[in-house]
Structures are given as structure tokens and as C-alpha cells.
Amino acid sequence: MATVIISGLLFATFITLLLIPAVYRLFSVSSLRFGWLKKKQKKVKVIPETIN
């Protein structure tokens, strides 16, 4: 019983700390590479206010 609990905890730790961040990074890098997350931003000119 203890072996099953320990191996389950190790498996959950592996998934949480290693697998999920690696998959997240893989998808975020590939989405930036293909331009899925890039949005065109409108350039807005800011006119500074003059104090009289």
C-alpha cells in the first residue's frame, strides 16, 4: 500500500513540476513562432498637454 502511495505522489510531482511547464513552454514558443498570439497594435500619438 505504501509503495502505491509513494509512486503516485512521485508521478503527480513529476507531472506538476516537469511535464506541465514543458508542454506550456512548447506551446507558447510555437504559438509565437507562428504568430498566433501576435496582434497588430494601433499606434496612437500622444500629444503632451501644455501647462499655461
C-alpha positions in Angstrom: 0.0 0.0 0.0 2.8 2.4 0.9 4.5 1.7 -2.4 1.4 2.6 -4.4 1.0 5.9 -2.4 4.7 6.9 -2.8 4.7 6.1 -6.5 1.5 8.0 -7.0 3.0 11.0 -5.2 6.2 10.8 -7.3 4.1 10.6 -10.5 2.0 13.6 -9.6 5.1 15.6 -8.7 6.7 14.7 -12.0 3.6 15.8 -13.9 3.2 19.0 -11.9 6.8 20.2 -11.8 8.2 18.9 -15.1 5.7 17.9 -17.7 3.1 20.7 -17.5 5.7 23.5 -17.6 7.5 21.8 -20.5 4.3 21.4 -22.5 3.3 25.0 -21.7 6.6 26.3 -22.9 6.4 24.2 -26.1 3.0 25.6 -27.0 3.9 29.2 -26.1 7.1 29.2 -28.2 5.4 27.6 -31.1 2.4 30.0 -31.0 4.8 32.9 -31.0 6.8 31.4 -33.9 3.6 31.0 -36.0 2.3 34.4 -35.0 -0.9 33.2 -33.3 -0.6 35.5 -30.3 0.8 38.5 -32.2 -1.9 41.1 -32.5 -1.5 44.2 -34.5 -1.5 47.2 -32.2 -2.6 50.6 -33.4 -0.1 53.3 -32.9 -1.6 56.2 -31.0 0.1 59.5 -31.0 0.2 61.1 -27.5 0.1 64.8 -27.5 1.6 66.2 -24.4 -0.6 68.8 -22.6 0.9 72.2 -22.1 0.5 73.9 -18.8 -0.2 77.7 -19.1 
